[in-house]
Amino acid sequence: MCGRYTMLADELEVLRTFDLEQDRIDNYGQSFNIAPGQNVLAIIHDGKKKRAGYLRWGLVPSWAEDEKIGYKMINARSETAHEKPSFKKLMAKKRCLIVADSFFEWQKNEHGKQPKRIRLKDRSLFAFAGLWDKWEQGGKELFTCTVLTKEANPFMQEIHHRMPIILPKDKEAEWILPQTENPASMHAFLKNIEVDDLDAYNVSTYVNTAKNNDEACVAPLA
């Protein structure tokens, strides 16, 4: 799964890395401890160009009666997303990049759970494969998203049995291209994704509390 991550890059680095034409990103901010329910930086393709902005993490499907469903939908299993009613249409038309530079996972041990910060070895900034939707009810409007996950690769298996899908740099644009509207095709696309090399180190349980959001969240344990 993916339940916490970081985004510490500056705004200019994001604009350059993802080849965005916009001059700035409204409400841009960095975070050492991004948690479900918070607004997260995402990139979509509007049919003409890529656009970066903020979505709330925790998918609220357009058909949902209650927005609280979002807290149960922070992740979506890539193996079945093309078939599930909650995600099938989104796999066809509402795919996004969710921008990050590391994520946290908790490894079980004899003392409980040890949080680890996990990064790509060769890239400081990357994107999770995500889905998004627009929800409206009683005059309220929400734009929300979910992170797609897969079975853990050999590196991650020692930490957790699942992991977020991190798109290779050369696959990011293809994931959000609006011309592809076949859920099965996008399922096959994700199935063939190979994750770049990762590394990990232990961090303090300080990160367990979502309100903690400073350098101590990512400081290596001595």
QUIWOZI-V212591 format. One record per residue. N is the residue number from 1. BURIAL is 1 if it has 16 or more other C-alpha atoms within 10 Angstrom, else 0. Layout:
n=N burial=BURIAL
n=N burial=BURIAL
//
This chain:
n=1 burial=1
n=2 burial=1
n=3 burial=1
n=4 burial=1
n=5 burial=1
n=6 burial=1
n=7 burial=1
n=8 burial=0
n=9 burial=1
n=10 burial=0
n=11 burial=0
n=12 burial=0
n=13 burial=0
n=14 burial=1
n=15 burial=1
n=16 burial=0
n=17 burial=0
n=18 burial=1
n=19 burial=0
n=20 burial=1
n=21 burial=0
n=22 burial=0
n=23 burial=0
n=24 burial=0
n=25 burial=1
n=26 burial=0
n=27 burial=0
n=28 burial=0
n=29 burial=0
n=30 burial=0
n=31 burial=1
n=32 burial=1
n=33 burial=1
n=34 burial=1
n=35 burial=1
n=36 burial=1
n=37 burial=1
n=38 burial=0
n=39 burial=1
n=40 burial=1
n=41 burial=1
n=42 burial=1
n=43 burial=1
n=44 burial=1
n=45 burial=1
n=46 burial=0
n=47 burial=0
n=48 burial=0
n=49 burial=0
n=50 burial=1
n=51 burial=1
n=52 burial=1
n=53 burial=1
n=54 burial=1
n=55 burial=1
n=56 burial=1
n=57 burial=1
n=58 burial=1
n=59 burial=1
n=60 burial=1
n=61 burial=1
n=62 burial=1
n=63 burial=0
n=64 burial=0
n=65 burial=0
n=66 burial=0
n=67 burial=1
n=68 burial=0
n=69 burial=0
n=70 burial=1
n=71 burial=0
n=72 burial=0
n=73 burial=1
n=74 burial=1
n=75 burial=1
n=76 burial=1
n=77 burial=1
n=78 burial=1
n=79 burial=1
n=80 burial=0
n=81 burial=1
n=82 burial=1
n=83 burial=0
n=84 burial=0
n=85 burial=0
n=86 burial=1
n=87 burial=1
n=88 burial=1
n=89 burial=1
n=90 burial=1
n=91 burial=1
n=92 burial=1
n=93 burial=1
n=94 burial=1
n=95 burial=1
n=96 burial=1
n=97 burial=1
n=98 burial=1
n=99 burial=1
n=100 burial=1
n=101 burial=1
n=102 burial=1
n=103 burial=1
n=104 burial=1
n=105 burial=1
n=106 burial=1
n=107 burial=1
n=108 burial=0
n=109 burial=0
n=110 burial=0
n=111 burial=0
n=112 burial=0
n=113 burial=0
n=114 burial=1
n=115 burial=1
n=116 burial=1
n=117 burial=1
n=118 burial=1
n=119 burial=1
n=120 burial=1
n=121 burial=0
n=122 burial=0
n=123 burial=0
n=124 burial=0
n=125 burial=1
n=126 burial=1
n=127 burial=1
n=128 burial=1
n=129 burial=1
n=130 burial=1
n=131 burial=1
n=132 burial=1
n=133 burial=1
n=134 burial=1
n=135 burial=1
n=136 burial=1
n=137 burial=0
n=138 burial=0
n=139 burial=0
n=140 burial=0
n=141 burial=0
n=142 burial=1
n=143 burial=1
n=144 burial=1
n=145 burial=1
n=146 burial=1
n=147 burial=1
n=148 burial=1
n=149 burial=1
n=150 burial=1
n=151 burial=1
n=152 burial=1
n=153 burial=0
n=154 burial=0
n=155 burial=0
n=156 burial=1
n=157 burial=0
n=158 burial=0
n=159 burial=1
n=160 burial=1
n=161 burial=0
n=162 burial=1
n=163 burial=1
n=164 burial=1
n=165 burial=1
n=166 burial=1
n=167 burial=1
n=168 burial=1
n=169 burial=0
n=170 burial=0
n=171 burial=0
n=172 burial=1
n=173 burial=1
n=174 burial=0
n=175 burial=1
n=176 burial=1
n=177 burial=1
n=178 burial=1
n=179 burial=0
n=180 burial=0
n=181 burial=1
n=182 burial=0
n=183 burial=1
n=184 burial=1
n=185 burial=0
n=186 burial=1
n=187 burial=1
n=188 burial=0
n=189 burial=0
n=190 burial=1
n=191 burial=0
n=192 burial=0
n=193 burial=0
n=194 burial=0
n=195 burial=0
n=196 burial=0
n=197 burial=0
n=198 burial=0
n=199 burial=0
n=200 burial=1
n=201 burial=0
n=202 burial=1
n=203 burial=1
n=204 burial=1
n=205 burial=0
n=206 burial=1
n=207 burial=1
n=208 burial=1
n=209 burial=0
n=210 burial=0
n=211 burial=0
n=212 burial=0
n=213 burial=1
n=214 burial=0
n=215 burial=0
n=216 burial=0
n=217 burial=1
n=218 burial=1
n=219 burial=0
n=220 burial=0
n=221 burial=0
n=222 burial=0
//
